[in-house]
Amino acid sequence: MNILIANDHGAVDLKKRIELWLSQKGHTVRNLGVDSEERVDYPDIARMAVQEFKQGGFDFGILLCGTGIGISIAANRQPGIRCALVHDSFTALMAKEHNNANFIALGGRVQYRERPEDLLEVFMNARFQGGRHEERVEKIDKL
Ligand code: RB5
């Protein structure tokens, strides 16, 4: 897969860990995040990531900040973006099957019960179920 990843200073270690994991699995990763702990503003990171995503060619994007909250809110303000802030493998599965999320968000300062890699694996292996979910996603896009 071709995956875009972006992060603020609150998720540098998590970004590096995910980027390495994805690369080792043979995926192409475009890193638009920061690699130092110097403070940046997550809305700027979200805007840059979405602009790049909209150029096309990406299967999905990963957005990371301290909690995943701010960067997912900022991403979701932008038309066409469905960024799912997931917590476990169930929400990661639903994010794809029901919401057809095109971005997934995680927090670098969050203690997850499962490995973030496992949540991503679930998301990447899932398929959008369409049907009634398609109609709902279309309604989101019209809001
Ligand atoms: C940065 O300190 C922090 O606020 C940010 O990474 C994120 O957690 C915001 O939602």
Backbone and ligand atoms as CSV (ligand in chain L), in Angstrom:
chain,resi,resn,atom,element,x,y,z
A,1,MET,N,N,0.839,-1.198,0.000
A,1,MET,CA,C,0.000,0.000,0.000
A,1,MET,C,C,0.876,1.252,0.000
A,2,ASN,N,N,0.266,2.329,-0.445
A,2,ASN,CA,C,0.950,3.609,-0.436
A,2,ASN,C,C,0.315,4.445,0.680
A,3,ILE,N,N,1.082,4.727,1.704
A,3,ILE,CA,C,0.520,5.286,2.936
A,3,ILE,C,C,1.204,6.597,3.292
A,4,LEU,N,N,0.391,7.577,3.628
A,4,LEU,CA,C,0.923,8.873,4.066
A,4,LEU,C,C,0.884,8.892,5.596
A,5,ILE,N,N,1.930,9.391,6.199
A,5,ILE,CA,C,1.945,9.498,7.665
A,5,ILE,C,C,2.410,10.898,8.046
A,6,ALA,N,N,1.765,11.468,9.047
A,6,ALA,CA,C,2.168,12.797,9.512
A,6,ALA,C,C,1.922,12.892,11.012
A,7,ASN,N,N,2.740,13.648,11.681
A,7,ASN,CA,C,2.674,13.724,13.154
A,7,ASN,C,C,3.180,15.063,13.654
A,8,ASP,N,N,2.735,15.416,14.850
A,8,ASP,CA,C,3.342,16.573,15.529
A,8,ASP,C,C,4.394,16.054,16.515
A,9,HIS,N,N,4.873,16.957,17.359
A,9,HIS,CA,C,5.951,16.604,18.298
A,9,HIS,C,C,5.492,15.633,19.379
A,10,GLY,N,N,4.175,15.446,19.518
A,10,GLY,CA,C,3.657,14.547,20.549
A,10,GLY,C,C,3.681,13.079,20.155
A,11,ALA,N,N,4.149,12.797,18.945
A,11,ALA,CA,C,4.075,11.405,18.477
A,11,ALA,C,C,5.270,11.030,17.598
A,12,VAL,N,N,6.428,11.608,17.887
A,12,VAL,CA,C,7.615,11.330,17.061
A,12,VAL,C,C,8.011,9.850,17.167
A,13,ASP,N,N,8.075,9.348,18.387
A,13,ASP,CA,C,8.493,7.948,18.563
A,13,ASP,C,C,7.494,6.985,17.932
A,14,LEU,N,N,6.207,7.272,18.123
A,14,LEU,CA,C,5.185,6.397,17.540
A,14,LEU,C,C,5.261,6.428,16.015
A,15,LYS,N,N,5.463,7.628,15.453
A,15,LYS,CA,C,5.587,7.737,13.995
A,15,LYS,C,C,6.751,6.890,13.480
A,16,LYS,N,N,7.907,7.023,14.154
A,16,LYS,CA,C,9.099,6.288,13.705
A,16,LYS,C,C,8.849,4.787,13.780
A,17,ARG,N,N,8.217,4.381,14.847
A,17,ARG,CA,C,7.920,2.956,15.052
A,17,ARG,C,C,6.977,2.425,13.963
A,18,ILE,N,N,5.922,3.189,13.684
A,18,ILE,CA,C,4.951,2.761,12.662
A,18,ILE,C,C,5.575,2.805,11.270
A,19,GLU,N,N,6.348,3.833,11.017
A,19,GLU,CA,C,6.988,3.976,9.704
A,19,GLU,C,C,7.921,2.794,9.426
A,20,LEU,N,N,8.695,2.418,10.436
A,20,LEU,CA,C,9.614,1.288,10.285
A,20,LEU,C,C,8.836,-0.013,10.061
A,21,TRP,N,N,7.804,-0.192,10.842
A,21,TRP,CA,C,6.978,-1.406,10.736
A,21,TRP,C,C,6.351,-1.518,9.348
A,22,LEU,N,N,5.797,-0.423,8.870
A,22,LEU,CA,C,5.162,-0.446,7.545
A,22,LEU,C,C,6.196,-0.703,6.450
A,23,SER,N,N,7.341,-0.071,6.552
A,23,SER,CA,C,8.397,-0.251,5.544
A,23,SER,C,C,8.880,-1.695,5.525
A,24,GLN,N,N,9.032,-2.258,6.717
A,24,GLN,CA,C,9.496,-3.664,6.793
A,24,GLN,C,C,8.477,-4.618,6.195
A,25,LYS,N,N,7.219,-4.207,6.171
A,25,LYS,CA,C,6.182,-5.037,5.576
A,25,LYS,C,C,6.036,-4.777,4.074
A,26,GLY,N,N,6.893,-3.901,3.549
A,26,GLY,CA,C,6.927,-3.667,2.110
A,26,GLY,C,C,6.023,-2.548,1.613
A,27,HIS,N,N,5.447,-1.781,2.537
A,27,HIS,CA,C,4.593,-0.673,2.126
A,27,HIS,C,C,5.443,0.563,1.815
A,28,THR,N,N,4.890,1.430,0.999
A,28,THR,CA,C,5.552,2.699,0.704
A,28,THR,C,C,4.995,3.743,1.654
A,29,VAL,N,N,5.879,4.421,2.358
A,29,VAL,CA,C,5.434,5.392,3.366
A,29,VAL,C,C,5.968,6.778,3.023
A,30,ARG,N,N,5.051,7.729,2.941
A,30,ARG,CA,C,5.439,9.129,2.723
A,30,ARG,C,C,5.303,9.844,4.064
A,31,ASN,N,N,6.421,10.255,4.598
A,31,ASN,CA,C,6.450,10.887,5.916
A,31,ASN,C,C,6.405,12.404,5.799
A,32,LEU,N,N,5.295,12.981,6.252
A,32,LEU,CA,C,5.176,14.441,6.238
A,32,LEU,C,C,5.228,15.011,7.646
A,33,GLY,N,N,5.557,14.174,8.607
A,33,GLY,CA,C,5.567,14.621,9.989
A,33,GLY,C,C,6.914,15.172,10.405
A,34,VAL,N,N,6.964,15.581,11.678
A,34,VAL,CA,C,8.213,16.105,12.220
A,34,VAL,C,C,9.006,14.970,12.861
A,35,ASP,N,N,10.321,15.144,12.878
A,35,ASP,CA,C,11.188,14.118,13.457
A,35,ASP,C,C,11.904,14.619,14.701
A,36,SER,N,N,11.496,15.777,15.184
A,36,SER,CA,C,12.086,16.286,16.428
A,36,SER,C,C,10.959,16.677,17.384
A,37,GLU,N,N,11.335,16.891,18.639
A,37,GLU,CA,C,10.344,17.205,19.673
A,37,GLU,C,C,10.072,18.710,19.750
A,38,GLU,N,N,10.625,19.443,18.807
A,38,GLU,CA,C,10.375,20.886,18.776
A,38,GLU,C,C,8.897,21.124,18.489
A,39,ARG,N,N,8.276,22.041,19.230
A,39,ARG,CA,C,6.825,22.201,19.141
A,39,ARG,C,C,6.348,22.691,17.780
A,40,VAL,N,N,5.325,22.047,17.278
A,40,VAL,CA,C,4.643,22.482,16.058
A,40,VAL,C,C,3.143,22.452,16.359
A,41,ASP,N,N,2.333,22.995,15.448
A,41,ASP,CA,C,0.884,23.035,15.662
A,41,ASP,C,C,0.200,21.972,14.808
A,42,TYR,N,N,-0.530,21.088,15.487
A,42,TYR,CA,C,-1.137,19.964,14.752
A,42,TYR,C,C,-2.110,20.386,13.638
A,43,PRO,N,N,-2.808,21.559,13.741
A,43,PRO,CA,C,-3.661,21.916,12.592
A,43,PRO,C,C,-2.838,22.128,11.312
A,44,ASP,N,N,-1.620,22.648,11.461
A,44,ASP,CA,C,-0.762,22.847,10.280
A,44,ASP,C,C,-0.355,21.500,9.683
A,45,ILE,N,N,-0.076,20.545,10.557
A,45,ILE,CA,C,0.329,19.210,10.089
A,45,ILE,C,C,-0.850,18.534,9.373
A,46,ALA,N,N,-2.035,18.680,9.960
A,46,ALA,CA,C,-3.230,18.068,9.357
A,46,ALA,C,C,-3.521,18.695,7.990
A,47,ARG,N,N,-3.390,19.995,7.892
A,47,ARG,CA,C,-3.659,20.681,6.616
A,47,ARG,C,C,-2.680,20.223,5.542
A,48,MET,N,N,-1.404,20.155,5.903
A,48,MET,CA,C,-0.376,19.733,4.950
A,48,MET,C,C,-0.614,18.288,4.500
A,49,ALA,N,N,-0.960,17.441,5.449
A,49,ALA,CA,C,-1.168,16.021,5.134
A,49,ALA,C,C,-2.372,15.838,4.208
A,50,VAL,N,N,-3.448,16.567,4.494
A,50,VAL,CA,C,-4.654,16.431,3.670
A,50,VAL,C,C,-4.393,16.976,2.261
A,51,GLN,N,N,-3.690,18.089,2.177
A,51,GLN,CA,C,-3.363,18.642,0.850
A,51,GLN,C,C,-2.594,17.613,0.030
A,52,GLU,N,N,-1.631,16.965,0.654
A,52,GLU,CA,C,-0.831,15.949,-0.043
A,52,GLU,C,C,-1.703,14.748,-0.409
A,53,PHE,N,N,-2.541,14.323,0.510
A,53,PHE,CA,C,-3.420,13.173,0.270
A,53,PHE,C,C,-4.312,13.428,-0.940
A,54,LYS,N,N,-4.800,14.650,-1.050
A,54,LYS,CA,C,-5.723,14.985,-2.133
A,54,LYS,C,C,-5.038,15.056,-3.501
A,55,GLN,N,N,-3.713,15.022,-3.510
A,55,GLN,CA,C,-3.000,14.923,-4.789
A,55,GLN,C,C,-3.252,13.545,-5.409
A,56,GLY,N,N,-3.630,12.596,-4.555
A,56,GLY,CA,C,-3.988,11.262,-5.027
A,56,GLY,C,C,-2.866,10.254,-4.898
A,57,GLY,N,N,-3.218,8.986,-5.076
A,57,GLY,CA,C,-2.214,7.919,-5.080
A,57,GLY,C,C,-2.017,7.224,-3.749
A,58,PHE,N,N,-2.660,7.727,-2.701
A,58,PHE,CA,C,-2.491,7.107,-1.381
A,58,PHE,C,C,-3.682,6.197,-1.063
A,59,ASP,N,N,-3.385,5.066,-0.426
A,59,ASP,CA,C,-4.465,4.171,0.008
A,59,ASP,C,C,-5.162,4.736,1.245
A,60,PHE,N,N,-4.385,5.300,2.135
A,60,PHE,CA,C,-4.947,5.970,3.310
A,60,PHE,C,C,-3.836,6.747,4.003
A,61,GLY,N,N,-4.237,7.516,5.015
A,61,GLY,CA,C,-3.251,8.290,5.752
A,61,GLY,C,C,-3.318,7.998,7.242
A,62,ILE,N,N,-2.208,8.217,7.907
A,62,ILE,CA,C,-2.126,8.040,9.362
A,62,ILE,C,C,-1.739,9.394,9.965
A,63,LEU,N,N,-2.530,9.848,10.924
A,63,LEU,CA,C,-2.250,11.128,11.587
A,63,LEU,C,C,-2.014,10.881,13.064
A,64,LEU,N,N,-0.961,11.469,13.576
A,64,LEU,CA,C,-0.567,11.228,14.961
A,64,LEU,C,C,-0.283,12.548,15.672
A,65,CYS,N,N,-0.837,12.692,16.869
A,65,CYS,CA,C,-0.421,13.773,17.769
A,65,CYS,C,C,-0.371,13.163,19.163
A,66,GLY,N,N,-0.337,13.986,20.192
A,66,GLY,CA,C,-0.211,13.416,21.538
A,66,GLY,C,C,-1.340,12.451,21.868
A,67,THR,N,N,-2.557,12.888,21.543
A,67,THR,CA,C,-3.738,12.061,21.824
A,67,THR,C,C,-4.387,11.498,20.570
A,68,GLY,N,N,-4.096,12.071,19.433
A,68,GLY,CA,C,-4.813,11.761,18.189
A,68,GLY,C,C,-6.062,12.617,18.041
A,69,ILE,N,N,-6.437,13.318,19.118
A,69,ILE,CA,C,-7.707,14.055,19.094
A,69,ILE,C,C,-7.595,15.318,18.226
A,70,GLY,N,N,-6.644,16.172,18.566
A,70,GLY,CA,C,-6.543,17.454,17.849
A,70,GLY,C,C,-6.329,17.273,16.362
A,71,ILE,N,N,-5.448,16.369,16.005
A,71,ILE,CA,C,-5.109,16.213,14.580
A,71,ILE,C,C,-6.267,15.577,13.810
A,72,SER,N,N,-7.061,14.730,14.490
A,72,SER,CA,C,-8.220,14.143,13.798
A,72,SER,C,C,-9.319,15.197,13.630
A,73,ILE,N,N,-9.509,16.047,14.626
A,73,ILE,CA,C,-10.505,17.126,14.492
A,73,ILE,C,C,-10.119,18.025,13.321
A,74,ALA,N,N,-8.840,18.393,13.279
A,74,ALA,CA,C,-8.372,19.293,12.213
A,74,ALA,C,C,-8.519,18.649,10.838
A,75,ALA,N,N,-8.216,17.370,10.747
A,75,ALA,CA,C,-8.353,16.673,9.454
A,75,ALA,C,C,-9.809,16.624,9.028
A,76,ASN,N,N,-10.697,16.361,10.001
A,76,ASN,CA,C,-12.111,16.197,9.666
A,76,ASN,C,C,-12.811,17.508,9.307
A,77,ARG,N,N,-12.163,18.636,9.554
A,77,ARG,CA,C,-12.724,19.927,9.121
A,77,ARG,C,C,-12.569,20.115,7.609
A,78,GLN,N,N,-11.772,19.262,6.985
A,78,GLN,CA,C,-11.455,19.445,5.576
A,78,GLN,C,C,-12.322,18.518,4.725
A,79,PRO,N,N,-12.946,19.079,3.672
A,79,PRO,CA,C,-13.884,18.306,2.866
A,79,PRO,C,C,-13.291,16.995,2.356
A,80,GLY,N,N,-14.122,15.959,2.397
A,80,GLY,CA,C,-13.723,14.669,1.841
A,80,GLY,C,C,-12.924,13.804,2.785
A,81,ILE,N,N,-12.597,14.330,3.956
A,81,ILE,CA,C,-11.763,13.565,4.890
A,81,ILE,C,C,-12.637,12.902,5.943
A,82,ARG,N,N,-12.401,11.622,6.114
A,82,ARG,CA,C,-13.042,10.858,7.190
A,82,ARG,C,C,-11.914,10.241,8.009
A,83,CYS,N,N,-11.540,10.968,9.051
A,83,CYS,CA,C,-10.418,10.543,9.880
A,83,CYS,C,C,-10.963,9.900,11.158
A,84,ALA,N,N,-10.632,8.643,11.358
A,84,ALA,CA,C,-11.144,7.899,12.516
A,84,ALA,C,C,-10.098,7.845,13.616
A,85,LEU,N,N,-10.494,8.342,14.772
A,85,LEU,CA,C,-9.645,8.227,15.965
A,85,LEU,C,C,-9.972,6.878,16.603
A,86,VAL,N,N,-9.072,5.944,16.468
A,86,VAL,CA,C,-9.368,4.576,16.930
A,86,VAL,C,C,-8.640,4.274,18.236
A,87,HIS,N,N,-9.192,3.307,18.970
A,87,HIS,CA,C,-8.657,2.988,20.294
A,87,HIS,C,C,-8.225,1.542,20.441
A,88,ASP,N,N,-8.816,0.689,19.594
A,88,ASP,CA,C,-8.578,-0.751,19.728
A,88,ASP,C,C,-8.910,-1.403,18.393
A,89,SER,N,N,-8.772,-2.736,18.332
A,89,SER,CA,C,-8.974,-3.376,17.040
A,89,SER,C,C,-10.434,-3.329,16.598
A,90,PHE,N,N,-11.366,-3.239,17.541
A,90,PHE,CA,C,-12.777,-3.130,17.150
A,90,PHE,C,C,-13.043,-1.804,16.438
A,91,THR,N,N,-12.583,-0.700,17.036
A,91,THR,CA,C,-12.843,0.590,16.389
A,91,THR,C,C,-12.033,0.723,15.095
A,92,ALA,N,N,-10.866,0.083,15.039
A,92,ALA,CA,C,-10.084,0.100,13.794
A,92,ALA,C,C,-10.832,-0.643,12.684
A,93,LEU,N,N,-11.466,-1.748,13.034
A,93,LEU,CA,C,-12.238,-2.528,12.055
A,93,LEU,C,C,-13.452,-1.738,11.578
A,94,MET,N,N,-14.181,-1.159,12.519
A,94,MET,CA,C,-15.382,-0.396,12.169
A,94,MET,C,C,-15.046,0.841,11.340
A,95,ALA,N,N,-13.908,1.438,11.643
A,95,ALA,CA,C,-13.495,2.635,10.905
A,95,ALA,C,C,-13.460,2.365,9.412
A,96,LYS,N,N,-13.059,1.148,9.037
A,96,LYS,CA,C,-13.020,0.793,7.607
A,96,LYS,C,C,-14.344,0.202,7.152
A,97,GLU,N,N,-14.846,-0.768,7.883
A,97,GLU,CA,C,-16.051,-1.488,7.425
A,97,GLU,C,C,-17.278,-0.580,7.358
A,98,HIS,N,N,-17.450,0.289,8.319
A,98,HIS,CA,C,-18.659,1.113,8.369
A,98,HIS,C,C,-18.441,2.543,7.887
A,99,ASN,N,N,-17.298,3.110,8.221
A,99,ASN,CA,C,-17.098,4.540,7.940
A,99,ASN,C,C,-16.219,4.816,6.727
A,100,ASN,N,N,-15.620,3.781,6.190
A,100,ASN,CA,C,-14.695,3.935,5.054
A,100,ASN,C,C,-13.718,5.080,5.305
A,101,ALA,N,N,-13.131,5.072,6.486
A,101,ALA,CA,C,-12.190,6.131,6.863
A,101,ALA,C,C,-11.024,6.178,5.885
A,102,ASN,N,N,-10.650,7.392,5.508
A,102,ASN,CA,C,-9.465,7.518,4.645
A,102,ASN,C,C,-8.234,7.983,5.436
A,103,PHE,N,N,-8.468,8.302,6.704
A,103,PHE,CA,C,-7.352,8.561,7.624
A,103,PHE,C,C,-7.652,7.845,8.937
A,104,ILE,N,N,-6.599,7.425,9.588
A,104,ILE,CA,C,-6.737,6.834,10.914
A,104,ILE,C,C,-5.836,7.653,11.843
A,105,ALA,N,N,-6.329,7.948,13.039
A,105,ALA,CA,C,-5.551,8.761,13.977
A,105,ALA,C,C,-5.260,7.988,15.254
A,106,LEU,N,N,-4.057,8.205,15.770
A,106,LEU,CA,C,-3.615,7.567,17.013
A,106,LEU,C,C,-2.833,8.605,17.830
A,107,GLY,N,N,-2.680,8.318,19.115
A,107,GLY,CA,C,-1.962,9.240,19.983
A,107,GLY,C,C,-0.649,8.670,20.483
A,108,GLY,N,N,0.388,9.477,20.378
A,108,GLY,CA,C,1.710,9.053,20.831
A,108,GLY,C,C,1.861,9.000,22.344
A,109,ARG,N,N,0.923,9.671,23.055
A,109,ARG,CA,C,1.006,9.681,24.522
A,109,ARG,C,C,-0.088,8.818,25.150
A,110,VAL,N,N,-0.737,8.023,24.321
A,110,VAL,CA,C,-1.833,7.173,24.785
A,110,VAL,C,C,-1.308,5.762,25.060
A,111,GLN,N,N,-1.793,5.193,26.162
A,111,GLN,CA,C,-1.469,3.793,26.482
A,111,GLN,C,C,-2.564,2.914,25.876
A,112,TYR,N,N,-2.252,2.216,24.806
A,112,TYR,CA,C,-3.246,1.341,24.179
A,112,TYR,C,C,-3.172,-0.054,24.786
A,113,ARG,N,N,-4.326,-0.706,24.808
A,113,ARG,CA,C,-4.365,-2.088,25.303
A,113,ARG,C,C,-3.750,-3.044,24.294
A,114,GLU,N,N,-3.801,-2.623,23.015
A,114,GLU,CA,C,-3.224,-3.440,21.944
A,114,GLU,C,C,-2.111,-2.631,21.280
A,115,ARG,N,N,-1.242,-3.330,20.559
A,115,ARG,CA,C,-0.167,-2.612,19.877
A,115,ARG,C,C,-0.758,-1.766,18.754
A,116,PRO,N,N,-0.321,-0.519,18.590
A,116,PRO,CA,C,-0.806,0.300,17.479
A,116,PRO,C,C,-0.636,-0.398,16.122
A,117,GLU,N,N,0.424,-1.170,15.980
A,117,GLU,CA,C,0.642,-1.912,14.728
A,117,GLU,C,C,-0.512,-2.879,14.469
A,118,ASP,N,N,-1.012,-3.488,15.551
A,118,ASP,CA,C,-2.111,-4.451,15.385
A,118,ASP,C,C,-3.399,-3.741,14.963
A,119,LEU,N,N,-3.613,-2.544,15.465
A,119,LEU,CA,C,-4.791,-1.775,15.060
A,119,LEU,C,C,-4.691,-1.424,13.569
A,120,LEU,N,N,-3.492,-1.032,13.156
A,120,LEU,CA,C,-3.293,-0.699,11.743
A,120,LEU,C,C,-3.470,-1.919,10.850
A,121,GLU,N,N,-2.981,-3.042,11.313
A,121,GLU,CA,C,-3.110,-4.293,10.542
A,121,GLU,C,C,-4.594,-4.616,10.312
A,122,VAL,N,N,-5.377,-4.486,11.367
A,122,VAL,CA,C,-6.821,-4.745,11.265
A,122,VAL,C,C,-7.448,-3.781,10.257
A,123,PHE,N,N,-7.119,-2.512,10.383
A,123,PHE,CA,C,-7.676,-1.495,9.473
A,123,PHE,C,C,-7.300,-1.800,8.022
A,124,MET,N,N,-6.045,-2.162,7.812
A,124,MET,CA,C,-5.565,-2.378,6.445
A,124,MET,C,C,-6.145,-3.649,5.816
A,125,ASN,N,N,-6.492,-4.612,6.632
A,125,ASN,CA,C,-7.050,-5.859,6.107
A,125,ASN,C,C,-8.569,-5.795,5.945
A,126,ALA,N,N,-9.178,-4.764,6.512
A,126,ALA,CA,C,-10.640,-4.653,6.466
A,126,ALA,C,C,-11.091,-4.078,5.121
A,127,ARG,N,N,-12.359,-4.320,4.804
A,127,ARG,CA,C,-12.951,-3.786,3.576
A,127,ARG,C,C,-14.236,-3.049,3.911
A,128,PHE,N,N,-14.477,-1.957,3.214
A,128,PHE,CA,C,-15.709,-1.189,3.408
A,128,PHE,C,C,-16.898,-2.057,3.004
A,129,GLN,N,N,-17.912,-2.085,3.860
A,129,GLN,CA,C,-19.048,-2.977,3.608
A,129,GLN,C,C,-20.090,-2.400,2.657
A,130,GLY,N,N,-20.044,-1.108,2.399
A,130,GLY,CA,C,-20.999,-0.511,1.453
A,130,GLY,C,C,-22.438,-0.613,1.957
A,131,GLY,N,N,-23.386,-0.713,1.007
A,131,GLY,CA,C,-24.799,-0.827,1.367
A,131,GLY,C,C,-25.270,0.365,2.181
A,132,ARG,N,N,-25.907,0.093,3.317
A,132,ARG,CA,C,-26.430,1.197,4.138
A,132,ARG,C,C,-25.309,2.122,4.620
A,133,HIS,N,N,-24.115,1.557,4.756
A,133,HIS,CA,C,-22.984,2.386,5.212
A,133,HIS,C,C,-22.553,3.369,4.123
A,134,GLU,N,N,-22.717,2.931,2.882
A,134,GLU,CA,C,-22.393,3.815,1.749
A,134,GLU,C,C,-23.306,5.047,1.790
A,135,GLU,N,N,-24.574,4.808,2.023
A,135,GLU,CA,C,-25.534,5.925,2.068
A,135,GLU,C,C,-25.175,6.900,3.197
A,136,ARG,N,N,-24.743,6.350,4.327
A,136,ARG,CA,C,-24.401,7.209,5.466
A,136,ARG,C,C,-23.144,8.020,5.197
A,137,VAL,N,N,-22.166,7.359,4.566
A,137,VAL,CA,C,-20.929,8.067,4.234
A,137,VAL,C,C,-21.222,9.185,3.231
A,138,GLU,N,N,-22.133,8.899,2.280
A,138,GLU,CA,C,-22.510,9.944,1.317
A,138,GLU,C,C,-23.165,11.114,2.038
A,139,LYS,N,N,-23.964,10.814,3.059
A,139,LYS,CA,C,-24.593,11.891,3.830
A,139,LYS,C,C,-23.554,12.720,4.568
A,140,ILE,N,N,-22.515,12.056,5.072
A,140,ILE,CA,C,-21.424,12.803,5.735
A,140,ILE,C,C,-20.819,13.794,4.749
A,141,ASP,N,N,-20.551,13.305,3.553
A,141,ASP,CA,C,-19.885,14.157,2.559
A,141,ASP,C,C,-20.739,15.337,2.144
A,142,LYS,N,N,-22.058,15.235,2.363
A,142,LYS,CA,C,-22.954,16.346,1.994
A,142,LYS,C,C,-23.179,17.333,3.147
A,143,LEU,N,N,-22.674,17.031,4.321
A,143,LEU,CA,C,-22.915,17.907,5.473
A,143,LEU,C,C,-22.289,19.290,5.254
L,1,RB5,C1,C,0.662,18.904,21.850
L,1,RB5,O1,O,1.160,19.256,23.116
L,1,RB5,C2,C,-0.673,18.208,21.987
L,1,RB5,O2,O,-1.641,19.100,22.410
L,1,RB5,C3,C,-1.079,17.568,20.684
L,1,RB5,O3,O,-0.105,16.656,20.294
L,1,RB5,C4,C,-2.379,16.794,20.697
L,1,RB5,O4,O,-2.424,15.882,21.750
L,1,RB5,C5,C,-3.610,17.581,20.593
L,1,RB5,O5,O,-4.723,17.050,20.493
